[in-house]
Amino acid sequence: MRAPGPCGECGAGGAARYRCPRCRSAYCSVPCCRAHRERCAPDSPREAAGQGPSPGPAHSPCSLEDVLGEEDEQDRVPPQKLQLLGESEELRDLLLNPHLRQLLLTIDQAQDKSSLVRKFMQEPLFVEFADCCLRIVEPPEKENVLPE
């Protein structure tokens, strides 16, 4: 396992867990990603014309290499299942809640994410969000169903 390096935007040591799909520069959070994206060279004629990124679920293609420092292969969620998160109306409705959005932003910007997630798991709204995500990527198995 490779330890995360310093963030290319804010310089936070050991915090850069993500990479720019265009130039592979490392960054640590959503605000750093946005700052980097403003300076990173456009990769399409649409962006070069100032019209913003091409439409799509994530605005730019991501690969498994974009996330650094994966600790355990069994905890990795396949890209096909992650795509289901973006297609979920229930999850979209939850993400309209400004309090939940603030909790997620706080986690993203925190140095010690795991302890903050444990703390937020006491918040009913965050638990509802986590349960919704888990139901999407790992649907509950049907119990006591006779095969057809």
Long-range contacts (C-beta under 8 A, 24 or more apart in sequence): 1-69, 1-70, 1-71, 2-68, 2-69, 3-69, 4-28, 4-68, 4-69, 5-68, 7-32, 8-32, 8-36, 9-33, 9-35, 9-36, 12-111, 15-111, 16-68, 17-67, 17-68, 17-69, 18-66, 18-67, 18-68, 19-65, 19-66, 19-67, 19-68, 21-60, 21-61, 21-62, 21-63, 21-66, 22-60, 26-68, 29-108, 29-109, 30-105, 30-108, 30-109, 31-109, 57-83, 57-86, 58-86, 77-137, 81-136, 81-137, 82-137, 84-136, 84-137, 85-133, 85-136, 85-137, 88-132, 88-136, 90-132, 91-129, 91-132, 91-133, 91-136, 94-128, 94-129, 94-132, 95-129, 97-125, 99-125, 100-125, 100-126, 100-129, 104-129
